[in-house]
């Protein structure tokens, strides 16, 4: 018996050789998934499934039906949005009408962000004033995948060098209609001069980050300021040097405390139509914003002078400033032929100290003072005189006596003269000296010459000698130690002496009461001042003095 259509042999669909092209594709562009399928007796469904990498849930992306496929190329051309950027897994499933199916191996693909190109658009080599205006710097941002695409909503960053080398971020702005436009208003962070700039865009949810391929330039300008710090109203001496000093700065001084170096500074010192030479002096740059020049004032006229200074530097607007009555020129007093006479004498002697003096300033009053020192270091004022309108050589004398303390602290005493005019200009002489000695003294016998003294009883003889300082020209005063000596025999043989001090009237006084030790008859007496600090030794005895006698009367 033969039976028809009693059973059916079903073959599972076959799927193989799956692939994706390209594996990595930017959003908005087609990515193709392929597989070869075979099922020659059925209508099959071909479906594309995807899932984010790491997920366990598959999502049907696309599908279609095909009848009796034999080595049929199943292809899906898919388009992913910018919101679908990421890493994925995919597979193709082929299912027949009875629900039998086969799948490709699980493979991967990536939907990536697009790249951008950043190109210069506007602002190269423009000038900007750091104090008062801004300039515009702009770039064009293009989607490299589809250049006609309008790029907006991403962030652009402007980078500018501060010193021509080192970049800092200036600011950010949004890209609108493919253009990033920056208003560049530099502050003291940015040095004047030619600075470089470029723009980059930050990575966004749709685009990778990108930088401008080349840099451009922007020229930063500012305004110079200056001040004349020296001179500052001082009086300087003609025929001597005059120092000038100028500080150059800009608006950033109050911000960073820095002055401007590298400028060209010229200085003019003038009064009316007269000026010091050179007329415009080129000041030396000290490298810290200070500029100096030292004038010679030889042959200059006296009076008040002004200082005008000019400063210039690349990428700066020049500056000029005049300081009225910046300084005054006057003649310094002159001293020569300083001298002391005599060079060696007693401290009380009347020394003559003189000098020759001159000051060319008409009507000037100059104080000329005398100073003394024992060590050439510490000076003590002695005396002074004023000299007015002494425009020609003038001899000035000082007559001075010194003290015993000067001798004890010396004996060499140093001197110098100081001449100071009403403008504060001064001149000191060289140092010169004199050597002080003890003063000379002389005796004058007042009582005791040839007197008689009765040895018996209580009677005494008065001996009185006046002591005079001949260098000082006056009595020595009290406290000078003297000794009376009386002979005991006419040989003479002297006794041991009788010490006394001068009284307030400069007298040495002794009341002598001779004993039997002193022979009757004519005897001798004398006075000595020996070993005194302030006075030379002196003896009342020939040859300088007459012989002094006294008579001893016995019973």
Secondary structure, 3 states (H helix, E strand, C coil): CCCCCCCCCCCCCEEEEEEEECCEEECCCEEEEEEEEEEEEEEEEEEEEEEECCCCCCEEEEEEEEEEEEEEEEEEEEECCHHHCEEEEEEEEEECCCCCEEECCCEEEEEECECEEEEEEECCCEEEECCCCCEEEEEEEEECCCCCCCCCCCEEEEEEECCCCCEEEEEEEECECCEEEEEECCCCCCCCEEEEEEEEECCCCCECCEEECCCEEEEEEEECEEEEEECCCEEEECCCEEEEEEEEECCCHHHHCCCCCCCEEEEEEEECCEECCCCCEECEECCCCEEEEEEECCCCCCEEEEEEEEEECCCEECEEEEEEEEEEEECCCEEEEEEEECCEEECCCCEEEEEEEECCCCCCEEEEEEEEECCCCCCEEEEEEEEECCCCCEEEEEEECCCHHHHHHCCEEEEEEEEEECCCCEEECCCEEEEEECECEEEEEEECCCCEEECCCCCCEEEEEEEEECCCCEECCCCCEEEEEEEEECCCEECCCEEEECCCCCEEEEEECCCCCCCCEEEEEEEEECCCCCECCEECCCCCCCCEEEEEECC
